[in-house]
Every structure is written in C-alpha cells, then in structure tokens.
C-alpha cells in the first residue's frame, strides 16, 4: 500500500502541475517528431517516452523524471525487455534530495514471462 505522503502520490488534485505539463509537452513533441526518425523499436512495453510521461503525470516532474531516467538506463545494450509498467508507489526511501532513489535501476523486477525477445 502506498503511503499518503504528497511527494509519493503526485499533486493533490490529481492533475499535473505546470512544470509537469511542460515536461509532458516536451515528451509529446519528441514522440511526434524525433521518435519517428529514430525508429520505434523499444524492447519494453510501454515505450520509454510513454513510461516517462506516465511517471511524470503520476509523480510530478522531479520524481517522474528520475523514474524515467532509470528506465532509459535500463534500455541500454544488454538490458532487459518485457512489460514494465511504472511503479504503483515510489520507494519509501525516496526523497527529493536523494532523487536517484526514485528509480528502479535494474530490470530485476520484470517478469521473465513477459520478455519480448
């Protein structure tokens, strides 16, 4: 069960704040432009940009960006693949001043049955 701390459950009203909306807009621009040229062959479902957008919408720009950065790091050569949804809750040890604790930096949490290769 997720705790009720505001930095773990996103903005109070449920709608992303202005910084998060700007981050979501930048991701959408990337999806509509540069992503088409790079190619859409992500090993994960959802894609890294979709995953980061979902994380920012749920947790805000700061925490969501770190969750997304951890996902991008997992997408390196030799990384995992499969179904990888954003976490329901942020780790209890995560704090705004220790942002690296927001992310899951390895693919150990991914169910091997969902591997895409």
Number of C-alpha atoms within 10 A of each C-alpha: 5 11 12 8 9 10 17 21 17 21 16 10 7 12 13 20 16 11 13 23 17 13 21 23 13 12 17 15 12 13 15 10 11 10 15 10 9 8 8 10 8 14 18 21 16 16 19 21 19 18 21 26 26 20 26 26 21 23 26 27 24 17 25 27 22 21 27 24 19 21 24 17 16 19 19 9 7 7 12 20 20 19 18 21 15 21 13 12 14 22 15 12 9 16 15 11 7 9 16 16 19 27 22 21 16 14 18 9 9 16 12 13 8 13 15 13 7
